[in-house]
């Protein structure tokens, strides 16, 4: 059972009489959707069951929301998920069995090209020598382990892999024991921790968390870790290596990449882009963004697939090859991995880098060839990424960079970018509003668009790392409830001791807001009305509305 320190009011999407497709235009109906908030303390989550079609929200009985099944409890031996096995029950311990698809080797790049990352001495993880027997090691809020099917340690977020080899061996023994019974272990629950297991091919990833994140959220974080490894090696190469030698030590190929994985997990904790599955764009005038897009469109060469400008770890603009995006668009997760990769190592600030990079969501089995160069040394806040399918195109792509640099210099673009910054929530002009995250769905050319979101800087009282983490944990909790696969919701109104939060998902947007603790329901509704109007007014500055495209003579495609 999930618990919280305050009552939560929520609505399921089954109540079609309550929320229509045009709810963004009739936001005043929110007042009827939200029953009067109760300020007394509670140890249980409260949810409104709206399964009836003729339901009046004001007459809904509030009842406790409980999870129907506990899969595996750490304080006992083994707990059955359900006593009533349906006709399709295959005996899994878990709700859904992990499927194993065969890897299609056709068209797979046969040889791995060495990356500068493996040849560069990166700074070692600050936690690699941590004593794994100390209480401080146990007190970390989240551990992540990666090991092979043979039980060989590959990565640990805290402590050295050698010191944790026996612990990882126990993890693999548990996975193997459950598999021997034709089952798949997905999670273990104890009073204070959630342990999530995920197997991807020959690799096993484990998250041990003391947070209140849902199992699916922890699983998504493990997918990011796996994809970051794939980004450097490709999935086909990993599969082929372990088919040839099951007890291979993959750390030999990942030497120096620990900092990249550490940086990824730090970003996952503090950057909402990851659980929102969206990209944060740097707010700039639409005319300036358009001029940068035109510069990227003109500086092209055959087989150039993506031209990306990143500033201050946020997306500035991206130009894409027409034929490629007709086949598949760039996924936000791939851009997150790229931004983490270039930000995790100072090696990319040395000059021009030409390195193979895999984009797992686009194609996990082949490399792109990335030209990476900072345009504003020594500050190194504006980075240009040019991705090609031709491994011999370094000089042609470098010439594209030279043209881009000259055009930006002529427009004094770097000075403008240096002055650009995120906005304050005070610019919205809504009192009592402390913070928000807005993710639009009704964008032009949505099929080919990167999913984006916008949010202001976190300001007092969320200006310390502890308070930022606390607010993000509240957002994560609401996000997990909104997107609960067994019982998805459309609206959550959360009254807590320090703040009041409201999460709302419609066909046109996804919104998370944080207000001062004493804000009333009517004030929150009026604030959201003003907020949506402000976002609509500023959308050309906050988002890439029309992503630029270009055409080359390349024969690049997803294959």
HELIX and SHEET records of a PDB file:
HELIX    1   1 UNK A   23  UNK A   25  5                                   3    
HELIX    2   2 UNK A   27  UNK A   29  5                                   3    
HELIX    3   3 UNK A   30  UNK A   33  1                                   4    
HELIX    4   4 UNK A   57  UNK A   59  5                                   3    
HELIX    5   5 UNK A  116  UNK A  119  1                                   4    
HELIX    6   6 UNK A  135  UNK A  138  1                                   4    
HELIX    7   7 UNK A  165  UNK A  180  1                                  16    
HELIX    8   8 UNK A  215  UNK A  233  1                                  19    
HELIX    9   9 UNK A  235  UNK A  244  1                                  10    
HELIX   10  10 UNK A  250  UNK A  252  5                                   3    
HELIX   11  11 UNK A  258  UNK A  270  1                                  13    
HELIX   12  12 UNK A  273  UNK A  276  1                                   4    
HELIX   13  13 UNK A  286  UNK A  298  1                                  13    
HELIX   14  14 UNK A  322  UNK A  327  1                                   6    
HELIX   15  15 UNK A  332  UNK A  343  1                                  12    
HELIX   16  16 UNK A  346  UNK A  349  5                                   4    
HELIX   17  17 UNK A  394  UNK A  410  1                                  17    
HELIX   18  18 UNK A  413  UNK A  419  1                                   7    
HELIX   19  19 UNK A  425  UNK A  428  5                                   4    
HELIX   20  20 UNK A  446  UNK A  448  5                                   3    
HELIX   21  21 UNK A  465  UNK A  482  1                                  18    
HELIX   22  22 UNK A  521  UNK A  542  1                                  22    
SHEET    1   A 7 UNK A   8  UNK A  12  0                                        
SHEET    2   A 7 UNK A 489  UNK A 495 -1                                        
SHEET    3   A 7 UNK A 499  UNK A 505 -1                                        
SHEET    4   A 7 UNK A 509  UNK A 516 -1                                        
SHEET    5   A 7 UNK A 433  UNK A 440 -1                                        
SHEET    6   A 7 UNK A 452  UNK A 455 -1                                        
SHEET    7   A 7 UNK A 279  UNK A 280  1                                        
SHEET    1   B 2 UNK A  46  UNK A  48  0                                        
SHEET    2   B 2 UNK A  62  UNK A  64 -1                                        
SHEET    1   C 5 UNK A 153  UNK A 156  0                                        
SHEET    2   C 5 UNK A 142  UNK A 148 -1                                        
SHEET    3   C 5 UNK A 203  UNK A 209 -1                                        
SHEET    4   C 5 UNK A 194  UNK A 200 -1                                        
SHEET    5   C 5 UNK A 187  UNK A 189 -1                                        
SHEET    1   D 6 UNK A 353  UNK A 359  0                                        
SHEET    2   D 6 UNK A 363  UNK A 374 -1                                        
SHEET    3   D 6 UNK A 382  UNK A 388 -1                                        
SHEET    4   D 6 UNK A 304  UNK A 311 -1                                        
SHEET    5   D 6 UNK A 314  UNK A 321 -1                                        
SHEET    6   D 6 UNK A 548  UNK A 550  1                                        
END                                                                             
